[in-house]
């Protein structure tokens, strides 16, 4: 009986941790609380900016071929683009400012 109870508890824990890891990696909707997202802090919220808007800001700043945009907890978009024929990493802020990242 004890072995069965331990086995059942282990299986419930495995299922619960799988469900948590799946929900923690799903994309959050605008305005959603970011608690539980890897790297995010209590109270951080995703704003309503979209990847399409971020790409348009980068293109307006002279970048082309904007790809791989991912939003961070601070609402900045990070991705890759081309500038003067060279690949660069970019960050686009919610207000549309484009910053080249790295070297």
C-alpha positions, -999 to +999 in steps of 0.1 A: +000+000+000+028+024+009+046+017-025+013+025-043+009+058-025+044+069-032+040+059-069+008+079-071+024+110-055+054+108-078+031+106-109+009+135-097+041+156-091+054+148-126+020+158-142+018+190-123+054+201-132+048+193-168+016+214-168+034+243-151+063+242-175+039+243-205+019+272-191+050+291-182+063+291-217+031+300-235+030+335-250+012+359-227-016+382-239-012+420-237-017+432-201-011+397-187+008+394-154+043+379-161+047+362-127+059+326-134+076+335-167+113+327-168+134+358-161+104+380-153+097+397-120+065+401-100+042+427-114+058+430-149+032+432-176+034+427-213+022+458-233+003+457-265+032+462-290+035+436-317+064+421-336+050+437-368+051+472-352+086+466-339+098+455-374+082+486-389+101+508-364+134+490-373+127+495-411+120+531-406+154+534-388+172+520-418+173+483-410+161+456-434+153+419-432+142+421-396+137+385-383+135+365-351+117+391-330+110+380-294+096+402-267+114+403-233+097+410-199+106+447-201+086+449-234+116+454-256+117+434-288+150+416-297+159+402-330+182+402-360+183+426-390+206+438-418+222+473-417+243+485-446+246+449-458+258+436-425+239+414-400+233+430-366+213+422-334+187+448-326+165+458-297+133+478-304+118+497-274+080+500-270+082+537-281+100+527-313+136+535-305+159+510-323+193+501-306+220+479-321+230+452-296+263+435-291+293+440-314 
